[in-house]
Amino acid sequence: MSCDIDDIDDDKLFDGENSESDIEDAAKPHHYFCRIFTESLFVTMANSTNKYVPIYAAKRKASIPDFHAGNFSVDDDDIRAYIGIRMIMAIDTKPSISDYWSTNPALRNHFIADTMSRNRFIDIQHYFHVNDPTQDPSGSANKDKAKEILQNDPLYKVQPLVEAIRENSSHSYNLYRDKH
């Protein structure tokens, strides 16, 4: 589902000026999600994931000469589906990842299985990156400097996501405290 929220009045979507709900009737749960997880965030995650593929392939080729990552790439729709699947998996837990695509109807999750193939999901999970992997300090030749950077910024790998959630939340929500 795309994040098309043009039909919702932005001023009413998250306004908390009183204890009554000011949320427009046309707002759906995905409208809230799209206010926090914007299109540009999905594009950033797709670009970072795509940048990681050749880096990983180069590392693997060093130990496995005939390793080939293929023509793997993702776009923002793939990442949006991946994030949605991960959210469903957090709610509908199974003993094994492959159970979501099981032929056994008691195990299978049709929302997940109908959205993405198991192999595609596993590939995305394998290469998924939020931050630009070309700038990852852990790949630095100076291991002491890399360790220092990562100690000072332990959330480096997910920093764009953390910052986007913080910024988008602060712009999208007007928190209200009842003065009783």
DRENPADO-711826 format. One record per residue: residue in three letters; x, y, z of N, C-alpha, C in turn. Coordinates in nm, 3 decimals. Example, Ala and Ser with C-alpha at 12.3 -4.5 7.8 and 13.67 -1.06 7.14 Angstrom:
# DRENPADO-711826
> Ala 1.319 -0.569 0.780 1.230 -0.450 0.780 1.320 -0.330 0.780
> Ser 1.285 -0.225 0.708 1.367 -0.106 0.714 1.290 0.003 0.787
# end
This chain:
# DRENPADO-711826
> Met 0.085 -0.117 0.000 0.000 0.000 0.000 0.089 0.123 0.000
> Ser 0.064 0.211 -0.092 0.147 0.331 -0.097 0.106 0.429 0.011
> Cys 0.189 0.525 0.031 0.164 0.626 0.134 0.104 0.751 0.070
> Asp -0.014 0.737 0.013 -0.081 0.850 -0.049 -0.181 0.906 0.052
> Ile -0.144 1.017 0.113 -0.230 1.076 0.215 -0.281 1.213 0.172
> Asp -0.281 1.237 0.042 -0.325 1.367 -0.009 -0.472 1.397 0.023
> Asp -0.551 1.292 0.041 -0.694 1.311 0.064 -0.728 1.341 0.211
> Ile -0.627 1.348 0.297 -0.649 1.373 0.439 -0.605 1.515 0.471
> Asp -0.684 1.584 0.550 -0.652 1.721 0.592 -0.538 1.715 0.693
> Asp -0.420 1.763 0.652 -0.301 1.757 0.737 -0.321 1.823 0.872
> Asp -0.397 1.932 0.877 -0.415 2.004 1.002 -0.491 1.924 1.106
> Lys -0.574 1.831 1.060 -0.656 1.755 1.154 -0.599 1.617 1.187
> Leu -0.502 1.571 1.110 -0.459 1.434 1.122 -0.403 1.399 1.259
> Phe -0.320 1.484 1.318 -0.256 1.449 1.444 -0.265 1.561 1.546
> Asp -0.360 1.646 1.536 -0.369 1.760 1.626 -0.426 1.714 1.760
> Gly -0.359 1.747 1.866 -0.403 1.706 1.998 -0.441 1.825 2.083
> Glu -0.508 1.924 2.026 -0.538 2.046 2.101 -0.644 2.028 2.208
> Asn -0.717 1.922 2.203 -0.811 1.896 2.310 -0.819 1.746 2.334
> Ser -0.887 1.708 2.438 -0.890 1.566 2.472 -0.982 1.487 2.380
> Glu -1.063 1.556 2.301 -1.144 1.488 2.200 -1.055 1.454 2.081
> Ser -1.090 1.352 2.008 -1.013 1.314 1.890 -1.039 1.413 1.777
> Asp -0.931 1.472 1.724 -0.942 1.562 1.610 -0.904 1.492 1.480
> Ile -0.887 1.362 1.487 -0.844 1.289 1.368 -0.960 1.281 1.271
> Glu -0.932 1.320 1.148 -1.035 1.318 1.045 -1.087 1.176 1.025
> Asp -1.215 1.162 1.001 -1.277 1.030 0.983 -1.214 0.949 0.871
> Ala -1.161 1.016 0.767 -1.105 0.945 0.653 -0.966 0.888 0.682
> Ala -0.906 0.925 0.794 -0.771 0.877 0.827 -0.775 0.728 0.856
> Lys -0.677 0.656 0.806 -0.663 0.513 0.827 -0.532 0.488 0.900
> Pro -0.514 0.370 0.960 -0.388 0.343 1.029 -0.265 0.365 0.942
> His -0.275 0.332 0.814 -0.157 0.351 0.730 -0.124 0.498 0.709
> His -0.220 0.589 0.729 -0.190 0.732 0.720 -0.096 0.773 0.833
> Tyr -0.118 0.719 0.951 -0.030 0.747 1.064 0.111 0.694 1.033
> Phe 0.115 0.571 0.987 0.242 0.508 0.952 0.318 0.591 0.849
> Cys 0.248 0.638 0.747 0.312 0.713 0.638 0.362 0.849 0.683
> Arg 0.305 0.904 0.788 0.355 1.031 0.841 0.491 1.014 0.905
> Ile 0.516 0.896 0.959 0.642 0.869 1.027 0.742 0.805 0.931
> Phe 0.697 0.707 0.856 0.781 0.638 0.759 0.751 0.695 0.620
> Thr 0.820 0.802 0.585 0.794 0.874 0.460 0.854 0.802 0.340
> Glu 0.809 0.844 0.222 0.863 0.789 0.097 1.015 0.801 0.094
> Ser 1.067 0.917 0.133 1.212 0.938 0.126 1.287 0.842 0.217
> Leu 1.228 0.803 0.327 1.292 0.706 0.416 1.302 0.570 0.349
> Phe 1.197 0.528 0.280 1.201 0.400 0.208 1.302 0.404 0.095
> Val 1.312 0.517 0.027 1.411 0.534 -0.081 1.552 0.526 -0.023
> Thr 1.575 0.591 0.090 1.707 0.587 0.156 1.743 0.443 0.192
> Met 1.650 0.369 0.250 1.677 0.230 0.288 1.702 0.143 0.165
> Ala 1.628 0.165 0.057 1.649 0.089 -0.067 1.788 0.120 -0.124
> Asn 1.825 0.248 -0.129 1.957 0.285 -0.181 2.070 0.226 -0.097
> Ser 2.055 0.231 0.035 2.159 0.177 0.124 2.170 0.026 0.108
> Thr 2.057 -0.040 0.094 2.056 -0.185 0.074 2.125 -0.220 -0.058
> Asn 2.092 -0.147 -0.164 2.155 -0.172 -0.294 2.305 -0.145 -0.292
> Lys 2.349 -0.047 -0.215 2.492 -0.016 -0.204 2.567 -0.127 -0.131
> Tyr 2.498 -0.199 -0.043 2.563 -0.303 0.035 2.590 -0.429 -0.047
> Val 2.511 -0.456 -0.148 2.524 -0.580 -0.226 2.666 -0.598 -0.281
> Pro 2.724 -0.501 -0.353 2.861 -0.524 -0.404 2.966 -0.529 -0.293
> Ile 2.942 -0.460 -0.183 3.036 -0.464 -0.071 3.039 -0.605 -0.013
> Tyr 2.920 -0.661 0.007 2.910 -0.797 0.060 2.970 -0.897 -0.039
> Ala 2.940 -0.879 -0.168 2.991 -0.970 -0.270 3.144 -0.969 -0.272
> Ala 3.202 -0.851 -0.259 3.348 -0.840 -0.258 3.407 -0.913 -0.138
> Lys 3.343 -0.900 -0.023 3.391 -0.970 0.097 3.380 -1.121 0.079
> Arg 3.269 -1.166 0.024 3.247 -1.310 0.006 3.340 -1.368 -0.099
> Lys 3.368 -1.293 -0.204 3.457 -1.341 -0.310 3.597 -1.368 -0.256
> Ala 3.637 -1.293 -0.156 3.769 -1.313 -0.096 3.780 -1.452 -0.034
> Ser 3.672 -1.502 0.024 3.675 -1.634 0.087 3.612 -1.743 0.000
> Ile 3.522 -1.706 -0.088 3.456 -1.802 -0.178 3.469 -1.747 -0.321
> Pro 3.571 -1.785 -0.395 3.598 -1.725 -0.526 3.482 -1.727 -0.624
> Asp 3.397 -1.828 -0.620 3.287 -1.832 -0.717 3.155 -1.780 -0.660
> Phe 3.163 -1.703 -0.550 3.041 -1.641 -0.495 2.992 -1.534 -0.591
> His 2.861 -1.531 -0.613 2.802 -1.431 -0.702 2.669 -1.385 -0.641
> Ala 2.656 -1.253 -0.618 2.534 -1.199 -0.559 2.422 -1.186 -0.662
> Gly 2.452 -1.210 -0.786 2.350 -1.198 -0.890 2.317 -1.053 -0.918
> Asn 2.201 -1.031 -0.974 2.157 -0.896 -1.007 2.059 -0.845 -0.903
> Phe 2.088 -0.870 -0.778 1.997 -0.831 -0.671 1.988 -0.680 -0.658
> Ser 1.866 -0.630 -0.652 1.843 -0.489 -0.620 1.701 -0.477 -0.566
> Val 1.677 -0.371 -0.491 1.545 -0.345 -0.436 1.504 -0.202 -0.468
> Asp 1.375 -0.178 -0.459 1.325 -0.040 -0.471 1.245 -0.009 -0.345
> Asp 1.193 0.112 -0.338 1.122 0.153 -0.216 0.999 0.067 -0.189
> Asp 0.934 0.015 -0.292 0.818 -0.073 -0.270 0.860 -0.205 -0.205
> Asp 0.976 -0.259 -0.246 1.027 -0.381 -0.183 1.056 -0.357 -0.035
> Ile 1.117 -0.244 -0.004 1.151 -0.213 0.135 1.025 -0.189 0.217
> Arg 0.927 -0.121 0.158 0.799 -0.098 0.227 0.734 -0.233 0.260
> Ala 0.734 -0.325 0.164 0.676 -0.458 0.187 0.756 -0.532 0.293
> Tyr 0.888 -0.524 0.286 0.974 -0.591 0.384 0.946 -0.541 0.525
> Ile 0.937 -0.409 0.542 0.910 -0.351 0.675 0.771 -0.395 0.723
> Gly 0.673 -0.394 0.634 0.539 -0.439 0.671 0.538 -0.584 0.714
> Ile 0.611 -0.667 0.641 0.620 -0.809 0.676 0.686 -0.826 0.813
> Arg 0.792 -0.750 0.838 0.859 -0.760 0.968 0.764 -0.718 1.081
> Met 0.680 -0.619 1.054 0.584 -0.576 1.156 0.481 -0.686 1.183
> Ile 0.433 -0.750 1.078 0.339 -0.861 1.096 0.405 -0.975 1.171
> Met 0.530 -1.004 1.136 0.603 -1.112 1.204 0.621 -1.085 1.353
> Ala 0.630 -0.959 1.390 0.644 -0.924 1.531 0.516 -0.955 1.608
> Ile 0.403 -0.951 1.539 0.274 -0.978 1.602 0.238 -1.126 1.591
> Asp 0.257 -1.182 1.474 0.224 -1.322 1.447 0.353 -1.403 1.447
> Thr 0.399 -1.441 1.565 0.527 -1.512 1.575 0.510 -1.660 1.538
> Lys 0.612 -1.712 1.472 0.614 -1.853 1.430 0.749 -1.912 1.472
> Pro 0.755 -2.044 1.485 0.881 -2.108 1.523 0.993 -2.087 1.420
> Ser 0.957 -2.074 1.293 1.056 -2.062 1.188 1.008 -1.959 1.085
> Ile 1.102 -1.887 1.027 1.067 -1.789 0.923 0.992 -1.855 0.808
> Ser 1.034 -1.974 0.770 0.971 -2.040 0.655 0.825 -2.078 0.682
> Asp 0.784 -2.081 0.809 0.645 -2.114 0.842 0.546 -2.012 0.784
> Tyr 0.587 -1.888 0.767 0.497 -1.787 0.712 0.457 -1.818 0.567
> Trp 0.540 -1.898 0.500 0.513 -1.937 0.361 0.477 -2.085 0.351
> Ser 0.446 -2.147 0.462 0.416 -2.290 0.467 0.294 -2.324 0.381
> Thr 0.292 -2.446 0.331 0.173 -2.495 0.260 0.068 -2.542 0.360
> Asn 0.106 -2.557 0.486 0.013 -2.593 0.592 -0.068 -2.468 0.628
> Pro -0.199 -2.469 0.606 -0.280 -2.350 0.632 -0.277 -2.304 0.778
> Ala -0.248 -2.394 0.870 -0.242 -2.356 1.012 -0.119 -2.269 1.041
> Leu -0.017 -2.280 0.959 0.105 -2.202 0.980 0.117 -2.082 0.887
> Arg 0.073 -2.099 0.766 0.090 -1.997 0.662 0.024 -1.864 0.701
> Asn 0.092 -1.755 0.670 0.032 -1.623 0.684 0.011 -1.569 0.544
> His -0.113 -1.562 0.501 -0.144 -1.524 0.362 -0.105 -1.379 0.332
> Phe -0.114 -1.291 0.430 -0.073 -1.152 0.407 0.074 -1.146 0.366
> Ile 0.155 -1.224 0.435 0.298 -1.226 0.407 0.326 -1.302 0.278
> Ala 0.274 -1.424 0.268 0.302 -1.509 0.152 0.252 -1.447 0.021
> Asp 0.143 -1.374 0.027 0.089 -1.312 -0.095 0.159 -1.181 -0.129
> Thr 0.238 -1.127 -0.036 0.308 -1.001 -0.059 0.445 -1.022 -0.120
> Met 0.516 -1.125 -0.074 0.654 -1.146 -0.118 0.690 -1.293 -0.105
> Ser 0.770 -1.342 -0.198 0.814 -1.482 -0.188 0.913 -1.496 -0.072
> Arg 0.923 -1.616 -0.022 1.015 -1.643 0.090 1.159 -1.612 0.049
> Asn 1.200 -1.655 -0.069 1.337 -1.633 -0.113 1.368 -1.484 -0.128
> Arg 1.272 -1.408 -0.179 1.293 -1.263 -0.193 1.306 -1.199 -0.055
> Phe 1.222 -1.241 0.039 1.229 -1.189 0.175 1.365 -1.217 0.237
> Ile 1.412 -1.340 0.223 1.541 -1.379 0.281 1.655 -1.301 0.217
> Asp 1.649 -1.280 0.086 1.752 -1.199 0.019 1.753 -1.056 0.072
> Ile 1.636 -0.996 0.084 1.629 -0.858 0.136 1.681 -0.855 0.279
> Gln 1.640 -0.951 0.360 1.686 -0.957 0.499 1.838 -0.968 0.505
> His 1.895 -1.042 0.413 2.040 -1.063 0.410 2.116 -0.934 0.380
> Tyr 2.065 -0.853 0.288 2.136 -0.733 0.244 2.085 -0.603 0.306
> Phe 1.975 -0.609 0.380 1.908 -0.488 0.429 2.002 -0.396 0.507
> His 2.002 -0.268 0.468 2.080 -0.165 0.537 1.997 -0.038 0.545
> Val 2.009 0.030 0.656 1.941 0.158 0.675 2.037 0.273 0.646
> Asn 2.159 0.261 0.694 2.259 0.366 0.673 2.348 0.329 0.556
> Asp 2.411 0.427 0.495 2.497 0.407 0.379 2.617 0.319 0.418
> Pro 2.625 0.198 0.362 2.733 0.107 0.401 2.871 0.152 0.352
> Thr 2.875 0.241 0.254 3.005 0.290 0.207 3.069 0.383 0.310
> Gln 2.989 0.434 0.404 3.039 0.523 0.508 3.053 0.454 0.644
> Asp 3.034 0.324 0.646 3.038 0.247 0.771 3.178 0.249 0.831
> Pro 3.194 0.304 0.951 3.327 0.310 1.012 3.387 0.173 1.041
> Ser 3.306 0.070 1.055 3.361 -0.063 1.084 3.440 -0.118 0.966
> Gly 3.422 -0.060 0.848 3.499 -0.101 0.731 3.630 -0.025 0.718
> Ser 3.657 0.063 0.811 3.778 0.146 0.807 3.903 0.063 0.837
> Ala 4.014 0.102 0.776 4.142 0.035 0.801 4.190 0.064 0.943
> Asn 4.153 0.180 0.995 4.192 0.220 1.131 4.087 0.165 1.229
> Lys 4.112 0.048 1.281 4.015 -0.020 1.369 3.992 0.054 1.500
> Asp 4.095 0.120 1.552 4.079 0.196 1.677 3.985 0.314 1.656
> Lys 4.002 0.384 1.545 3.916 0.499 1.512 3.772 0.449 1.489
> Ala 3.756 0.337 1.418 3.623 0.281 1.394 3.556 0.244 1.525
> Lys 3.631 0.182 1.616 3.575 0.143 1.746 3.530 0.266 1.824
> Glu 3.611 0.372 1.820 3.577 0.497 1.889 3.449 0.558 1.831
> Ile 3.438 0.562 1.700 3.319 0.618 1.635 3.195 0.538 1.674
> Leu 3.206 0.406 1.669 3.090 0.321 1.700 3.054 0.326 1.849
> Gln 3.152 0.349 1.935 3.122 0.365 2.078 3.050 0.496 2.103
> Asn 3.088 0.600 2.030 3.024 0.732 2.046 2.887 0.737 1.980
> Asp 2.865 0.653 1.882 2.737 0.651 1.811 2.693 0.505 1.792
> Pro 2.648 0.440 1.900 2.613 0.298 1.890 2.496 0.268 1.797
> Leu 2.418 0.370 1.765 2.305 0.351 1.674 2.339 0.388 1.530
> Tyr 2.467 0.395 1.498 2.511 0.438 1.365 2.436 0.367 1.253
> Lys 2.424 0.237 1.263 2.366 0.160 1.152 2.218 0.189 1.128
> Val 2.149 0.238 1.229 2.007 0.270 1.213 1.979 0.419 1.232
> Gln 2.084 0.500 1.236 2.069 0.643 1.264 1.970 0.714 1.172
> Pro 1.973 0.692 1.039 1.876 0.762 0.954 1.731 0.728 0.992
> Leu 1.707 0.606 1.031 1.573 0.565 1.072 1.534 0.631 1.203
> Val 1.623 0.630 1.300 1.597 0.692 1.430 1.570 0.841 1.413
> Glu 1.654 0.910 1.337 1.638 1.053 1.315 1.509 1.085 1.241
> Ala 1.476 1.006 1.140 1.353 1.030 1.064 1.230 1.011 1.152
> Ile 1.230 0.907 1.234 1.117 0.883 1.324 1.103 0.998 1.424
> Arg 1.216 1.041 1.481 1.214 1.151 1.577 1.164 1.279 1.511
> Glu 1.220 1.313 1.397 1.182 1.438 1.329 1.038 1.434 1.279
> Asn 1.001 1.325 1.213 0.865 1.316 1.160 0.760 1.311 1.270
> Ser 0.794 1.249 1.381 0.701 1.246 1.494 0.682 1.386 1.552
> Ser 0.791 1.459 1.566 0.780 1.593 1.624 0.704 1.688 1.533
> His 0.712 1.668 1.401 0.638 1.752 1.307 0.492 1.710 1.292
> Ser 0.465 1.583 1.315 0.332 1.529 1.287 0.239 1.523 1.407
> Tyr 0.293 1.530 1.525 0.210 1.516 1.643 0.216 1.642 1.729
> Asn 0.101 1.688 1.768 0.090 1.798 1.862 0.042 1.735 1.991
> Leu 0.136 1.705 2.079 0.098 1.638 2.203 0.019 1.733 2.291
> Tyr -0.083 1.680 2.351 -0.172 1.760 2.434 -0.176 1.700 2.572
> Arg -0.171 1.787 2.670 -0.187 1.742 2.807 -0.306 1.814 2.866
> Asp -0.402 1.734 2.912 -0.522 1.792 2.972 -0.485 1.864 3.100
> Lys -0.536 1.985 3.120 -0.498 2.070 3.235 -0.600 2.061 3.348
> His -0.641 1.944 3.383 -0.739 1.927 3.493 -0.669 1.916 3.624
# end
